[in-house]
């Protein structure tokens, strides 16, 4: 590995580490530092990766217009170098950003494009994540039956590849969707399954979300006492892991 590549690898690693700590301003600084070095050594894939990382960081700061600008630059480069994997990933990120801006038709189109590429390159995990993301968009637009169909496809793939976290997330999403269409028994069942998996794999944030989802379902059923019990459990985990 050349000096330029060693430096950029370190900068990207630091940027991603700070992103994982939710210190996005610091992450942005390191990703920005990597760009001119990638440009100097002519590494278009590295530039595309840094631009995508900058988009993610700005998205996490809720600066969606800025994140879209970086994603678009990254997308163009991935198209130029024929990197289908990178292209599909950026399409998903763009879909997420546009959904935050309530541009759901645009978001759905981008997710559909990513699905086609994930299928083409046989990226099964990418396909499952994209199906789940698309389901979330349909749920946001109150198209719950469509969302459920996509979540079920996603859940099946996650089960087949042994991705327990992905499976639990999708089951939780199914629970939320069934709550919205007043199918409460199914909603409780899926939320309980989601909770069980998150507990088994030690995912406290997932456990918090599942408990909160159960609280919402029982509240919708008019069982306020039971709902309060789940909300209290979720609040306790929230304090334990230190999230706002």
N, C-alpha and C positions, 0 to 999 in steps of 0.2 A: 504493500500500500504506500503510495507517494505521500509526501509531506502535506500537500493540499487535501488529499483524501483523509488523512489521519486527523487533521485539524477539523474538517467539516464533520467527520464522524463524531468527534468529541463535542462539537457545538450542537449537533442534532441530538446527541444523547442527553446533554445538559438541558436542552430545550424541552425534550420529551419528559425528562425527570421533573422539571418545574411545572409542566402541564399537569402531570399526575398529582402534584401537590396543590393544584389549583392556583399556582402563582403565575398567572398568564402573562403579566407584564414582563416578568423576567424571561419567560419562555420566548416571548416575541423578540426580545433583545437578542437572544442566542440564535434564533432562526434567521433574523435579519443579518446577523454577522456571517452566517454560512453562505448567504446568497452570492456576494461578490467573489468568494473563493470558488464556489461551484462554477460561476461564470468564467473566471480566469482559467480554470482547468478544462472548461468545455463539457462539463458533466450535466447534460440536460435532464437526466433522470433525477439527479440530486437537486437541481433547481426546482423541478416539478414537485418533489417531495417536500422541500422547504416551503414552497408557496402553499401547498396543501396544509402543512402544519400551521402556517400563519393563519390560514382561513379557519382552521379548527380553533385556534387560540382566540381569534377575534369573535368567533361564534360563541365561545364560552363566556366572553365578556358582553354578549348580547349586541355586538356591533355587526349586525347581519349584512348590511350593505357592503361594509368593508370586507367581511369574510367572503362574500360572493365574488368580489373583485379578484381576490387572491385565488379562489377556486377556479375562476374562469381562466386565469393565466396558467394555472397548473393543468387544467383540462386541455388547453391548446398544446402545451408541450407534450403531454402524454399522447395526444393524437399524432403529433409530429413524429414521435419516436416509435409509435406503434405498440405502446405498453397498454395492453387491454386490461390487465389487473388494476393498474393505477387509475386508468380511465373510469372503470366501473366504481372504484372507491370514491373518486371525486364526484361522480354523478350522484351517488348517495348523499354525500356531504352537501352538495348543492340542493338536493331535494329537502334535506332537513332545514337548511337556511331559509329556503323559500316558504316552507311550512310555518316557520316562526314569523314570517311577514304576512301570513294568511293568504299566500298566493298558492292555493291548493292545487289548482289545475296544472300549474307549472311544476309543482312538486311531484305530482302523480306522473307526469310525463317523464321527468328525470329518473324517478324510481323505475318506471317501465323500461327505460333505456338500460339502466344498470342490470335489471333482471335478464334482459336478452344477452348481455355480455357475460354475466356470471354463468348462465346456462351454456353459452358457446364455449367458454374456457373451462367448464366443468368445475367451477369453484363452488362446492356444495355449501360450505359455511357462509360464503358471501351471499349465495342465493337465499339461504334461510334468513339471514339478517335483513336482506332487502325485502323479502316477503313480509317480515314482521314490521319493518319500517313503513312499507306501503299500507299495511293494515292499520297502523297508527294514524296515517293521514286520512284514510276512509272513516275511521272512528271520529276524528276531529270534525269531519263534515257530516256526522250523524248517519253515515251509511254503514250501520252496524252489521248487517247481514254479510255485506261484502268484506268488512273487516274480519269477521269471524271465519269466513272461508279462507282468507289469507293467513290468519293466525294458525288455523288448523294445519294448513300445508307446511308452514314454518315449523310448528311443533313436531310434526312427523319427521321432518329432516333432522332437527336437533336430536330427537330420540335415536334416529338411525346412526348418527355420527358420534353419539355419546357426549354431546355438549349439554351438560346438566344445567349450567347457568342460562344458556339460551332457551332451553326447554322451560325452565322456571319462569323466565321473563315472559315467554309467550303464553304460558298458562295463566299468569297474572293478568295479561292483556285480555285473554278470553274471559276471565272473571269480570273484568271491568265492562266488557262489551255486553255480556249477558245481563249484568246489572242494569245497563241502560235500556234493554228491551224487556225488563221485568221478568226475566227467567232466573229467579233468585236461587232456586235449588242448584241449578247448573253453575251459577256464579259462585256460590259458596264452595261447591265441589272443586272448581278450578282454582279458586284462591287458596283452599286448603292444600291442594296438591303442590301449588307454587310455594307456599310457606314451608311445607315439608322438605322440599328439595333444597331451598335456600338454607334451612337449618342444617341439613345433612352436609352441605358443602361449606358451611361456616360463613355464608355471605350475609353479614349483618344489615347492610343497606337493603338488600333484597328482602330480608325478613321484615324489616321496617315497612317496606312498601306493601308486602303481602298482608301484614296485620292491618295496615291502614285501609287497604282494599276491602278486607273483611268487615271492618268497621263501617265503611260506606255502604256495603251491601246490606248489612243488618239494619242500618239506619233507613235505607230505602224500603226495607220490609216492615218498618215501623217498630222494630225491636230495639228501642233506644238503650236499654240497660246493657244488652249484649254488645251493641255497637260501642258503648262507652268503655266496656272492658277491653275491646280490641284497640281502641284509640289510646287507652292508657298504656297498654303493652307496647304499642308502636312508639309512643312518646318516650317511654323508658329507654328503648333502644336508640332512639334519636339522640337522647342526652348522652348515652353511653359512647356513641361513636362520634359525637360532637358535630352534628350537622345542624344548619340553621332551619 
